[in-house]
Amino acid sequence: MRLFYAFEFMDSETTTTGDLNKRTRKYSIAGGATAFRTRKERDDFVTLSQSAGRKIRKSVTKKELAALCKGDSAEGFEEYVGGLEYKLIEIEGLRASESINA
């Protein structure tokens, strides 16, 4: 399944968080990612923040997301991405049950 990602920076695009990764000698960038099923949903999410003057959000590929998460191990990054997919499935399930109950 192909997913599209956006990253919302906590502060600036260079603010780091967490511990130094001993292997990469880098930190992760502070913020969080969101996964989407379609490019349009992702782009709407990014555009909404820009028009509302909110935190910086950018469209990113999985490879670019990995570069933002250099403080994580490879396994930790894959778990993080898996969690994004799980969260997306969970949200879709809640939407489906809400429409059934409406």
C-alpha positions in Angstrom: 0.0 0.0 0.0 1.4 3.4 -1.0 1.2 6.1 1.6 1.9 9.8 1.4 3.5 11.6 4.3 3.6 15.1 5.7 5.9 16.3 8.5 4.9 19.1 11.0 7.9 20.7 12.5 7.7 21.4 16.3 9.4 24.8 16.0 11.9 25.5 13.2 13.1 23.1 10.6 16.4 22.7 12.5 15.1 22.1 16.0 16.3 18.7 17.2 15.0 16.3 19.8 16.0 13.1 21.6 19.3 11.5 22.0 22.3 11.5 19.7 22.2 8.3 17.5 25.6 6.8 18.1 25.7 5.2 14.6 24.6 8.2 12.5 26.0 10.9 15.0 22.8 12.8 14.3 19.6 13.9 16.2 16.0 13.7 14.9 14.3 16.9 13.9 11.5 17.8 16.4 8.0 17.3 15.0 5.8 14.5 13.8 4.6 12.8 10.7 1.1 12.0 9.4 0.3 9.4 6.8 -2.4 9.8 4.1 -3.9 7.5 1.5 -3.9 10.1 -1.2 -1.7 12.8 -2.4 -4.6 15.2 -2.3 -5.4 14.6 1.4 -1.7 15.1 2.2 -1.5 18.3 0.1 -4.7 19.7 1.7 -3.3 19.0 5.2 -0.1 20.9 4.2 -2.0 23.8 2.6 -4.4 24.2 5.5 -1.5 24.9 7.9 0.1 27.4 5.5 -3.1 29.4 5.1 -3.9 29.3 8.8 -0.4 30.4 9.9 0.1 27.3 11.9 3.3 25.3 12.4 5.4 24.5 9.4 4.2 21.4 7.5 5.9 19.9 4.5 5.1 17.1 2.1 7.8 14.4 2.4 8.7 11.1 0.9 9.5 8.1 3.1 13.2 8.7 2.3 12.9 12.4 3.3 11.1 11.3 6.5 13.9 9.0 7.3 16.4 11.8 7.0 14.3 13.8 9.5 14.5 10.9 11.9 18.2 10.3 12.0 18.2 10.0 15.8 16.3 6.8 15.5 17.7 3.4 14.7 16.6 1.8 11.4 14.3 -0.5 13.3 12.9 2.4 15.4 12.1 4.3 12.2 10.3 1.3 10.6 8.3 0.9 13.8 7.4 4.6 13.7 6.2 4.4 10.0 4.3 1.2 10.9 2.6 3.1 13.7 1.6 5.9 11.3 0.0 3.3 9.0 -1.8 1.7 12.0 -3.1 5.1 13.1 -4.4 5.8 9.6 -6.3 2.4 9.6 -7.7 3.1 13.1 -8.9 6.6 12.1 -10.6 5.1 8.9 -12.3 2.5 11.1 -13.6 5.2 13.4 -15.0 7.2 10.5 -16.6 4.1 9.1 -18.3 3.3 12.4 -19.5 6.9 12.8 -21.1 6.8 9.3 -22.8 3.5 10.2 -24.1 4.9 13.5 -25.3 8.3 11.9 
